[in-house]
Amino acid sequence: MAPRGNITPRTIMAPAAAFTMACILFTYTRTSMREAKRNAQHEREQQRRNQSGRQSGAT
């Protein structure tokens, strides 16, 4: 274990890597959730269009 107060590349690298991974994971999660919501909305609109097309076409 490094002595207290001794800042070396080894003592900085692990926390920096953990912080970077946390930021990437956060960004990925937010982006994935946004895309899932957008895809769900698109699917609902597609289903509405298909249903309204069937209703107006079936006379």
Distance bins in CASP14 RR format, pairs under 12 A and 6 or more apart:
PFRMAT RR
TARGET T0000
AUTHOR 0000-0000-0000
RMODE 2
METHOD distances of the structure
MODEL  1
1 10 0 0 0 0 0 1 0 0 0 0 0
1 11 0 0 0 0 1 0 0 0 0 0 0
2 8 1 0 0 1 0 0 0 0 0 0 0
2 9 0 0 0 0 0 1 0 0 0 0 0
2 10 1 0 0 1 0 0 0 0 0 0 0
2 11 1 0 1 0 0 0 0 0 0 0 0
2 12 0 0 0 0 0 1 0 0 0 0 0
2 13 0 0 0 0 0 1 0 0 0 0 0
2 14 0 0 0 0 0 1 0 0 0 0 0
3 11 0 0 0 0 1 0 0 0 0 0 0
4 11 0 0 0 0 0 1 0 0 0 0 0
5 11 0 0 0 0 1 0 0 0 0 0 0
5 12 0 0 0 0 0 1 0 0 0 0 0
6 12 0 0 0 0 0 1 0 0 0 0 0
7 13 0 0 0 0 0 1 0 0 0 0 0
7 15 0 0 0 0 0 1 0 0 0 0 0
7 16 0 0 0 0 0 1 0 0 0 0 0
8 14 0 0 0 0 0 1 0 0 0 0 0
9 15 0 0 0 0 0 1 0 0 0 0 0
9 16 0 0 0 0 1 0 0 0 0 0 0
9 17 0 0 0 0 0 1 0 0 0 0 0
10 16 0 0 0 0 0 1 0 0 0 0 0
10 17 0 0 0 0 0 1 0 0 0 0 0
12 18 0 0 0 0 0 1 0 0 0 0 0
12 19 0 0 0 0 0 1 0 0 0 0 0
12 20 0 0 0 0 0 1 0 0 0 0 0
13 19 0 0 0 0 0 1 0 0 0 0 0
13 20 0 0 0 0 0 1 0 0 0 0 0
14 20 0 0 0 0 0 1 0 0 0 0 0
14 21 0 0 0 0 0 1 0 0 0 0 0
15 21 0 0 0 0 0 1 0 0 0 0 0
15 22 0 0 0 0 0 1 0 0 0 0 0
16 22 0 0 0 0 0 1 0 0 0 0 0
16 23 0 0 0 0 0 1 0 0 0 0 0
17 23 0 0 0 0 0 1 0 0 0 0 0
17 24 0 0 0 0 0 1 0 0 0 0 0
18 24 0 0 0 0 0 1 0 0 0 0 0
18 25 0 0 0 0 0 1 0 0 0 0 0
19 25 0 0 0 0 0 1 0 0 0 0 0
19 26 0 0 0 0 0 1 0 0 0 0 0
20 26 0 0 0 0 0 1 0 0 0 0 0
20 27 0 0 0 0 0 1 0 0 0 0 0
21 27 0 0 0 0 0 1 0 0 0 0 0
21 28 0 0 0 0 0 1 0 0 0 0 0
22 28 0 0 0 0 0 1 0 0 0 0 0
22 29 0 0 0 0 0 1 0 0 0 0 0
23 29 0 0 0 0 0 1 0 0 0 0 0
23 30 0 0 0 0 0 1 0 0 0 0 0
24 30 0 0 0 0 0 1 0 0 0 0 0
24 31 0 0 0 0 0 1 0 0 0 0 0
25 31 0 0 0 0 0 1 0 0 0 0 0
25 32 0 0 0 0 0 1 0 0 0 0 0
26 32 0 0 0 0 0 1 0 0 0 0 0
26 33 0 0 0 0 0 1 0 0 0 0 0
27 33 0 0 0 0 0 1 0 0 0 0 0
27 34 0 0 0 0 0 1 0 0 0 0 0
28 34 0 0 0 0 0 1 0 0 0 0 0
28 35 0 0 0 0 0 1 0 0 0 0 0
29 35 0 0 0 0 0 1 0 0 0 0 0
29 36 0 0 0 0 0 1 0 0 0 0 0
30 36 0 0 0 0 0 1 0 0 0 0 0
30 37 0 0 0 0 0 1 0 0 0 0 0
31 37 0 0 0 0 0 1 0 0 0 0 0
31 38 0 0 0 0 0 1 0 0 0 0 0
32 38 0 0 0 0 0 1 0 0 0 0 0
32 39 0 0 0 0 0 1 0 0 0 0 0
33 39 0 0 0 0 0 1 0 0 0 0 0
33 40 0 0 0 0 0 1 0 0 0 0 0
34 40 0 0 0 0 0 1 0 0 0 0 0
34 41 0 0 0 0 0 1 0 0 0 0 0
35 41 0 0 0 0 0 1 0 0 0 0 0
35 42 0 0 0 0 0 1 0 0 0 0 0
36 42 0 0 0 0 0 1 0 0 0 0 0
36 43 0 0 0 0 0 1 0 0 0 0 0
37 43 0 0 0 0 0 1 0 0 0 0 0
37 44 0 0 0 0 0 1 0 0 0 0 0
38 44 0 0 0 0 0 1 0 0 0 0 0
38 45 0 0 0 0 0 1 0 0 0 0 0
39 45 0 0 0 0 0 1 0 0 0 0 0
39 46 0 0 0 0 0 1 0 0 0 0 0
40 46 0 0 0 0 0 1 0 0 0 0 0
40 47 0 0 0 0 0 1 0 0 0 0 0
41 47 0 0 0 0 0 1 0 0 0 0 0
41 48 0 0 0 0 0 1 0 0 0 0 0
42 48 0 0 0 0 0 1 0 0 0 0 0
42 49 0 0 0 0 0 1 0 0 0 0 0
43 49 0 0 0 0 0 1 0 0 0 0 0
43 50 0 0 0 0 0 1 0 0 0 0 0
44 50 0 0 0 0 0 1 0 0 0 0 0
44 51 0 0 0 0 0 1 0 0 0 0 0
45 51 0 0 0 0 0 1 0 0 0 0 0
45 52 0 0 0 0 0 1 0 0 0 0 0
46 52 0 0 0 0 0 1 0 0 0 0 0
46 53 0 0 0 0 0 1 0 0 0 0 0
47 53 0 0 0 0 0 1 0 0 0 0 0
47 54 0 0 0 0 0 1 0 0 0 0 0
48 54 0 0 0 0 0 1 0 0 0 0 0
48 55 0 0 0 0 0 1 0 0 0 0 0
49 55 0 0 0 0 0 1 0 0 0 0 0
49 56 0 0 0 0 0 1 0 0 0 0 0
50 56 0 0 0 0 0 1 0 0 0 0 0
50 57 0 0 0 0 0 1 0 0 0 0 0
51 57 0 0 0 0 0 1 0 0 0 0 0
51 58 0 0 0 0 0 1 0 0 0 0 0
52 58 0 0 0 0 0 1 0 0 0 0 0
53 59 0 0 0 0 0 1 0 0 0 0 0
END
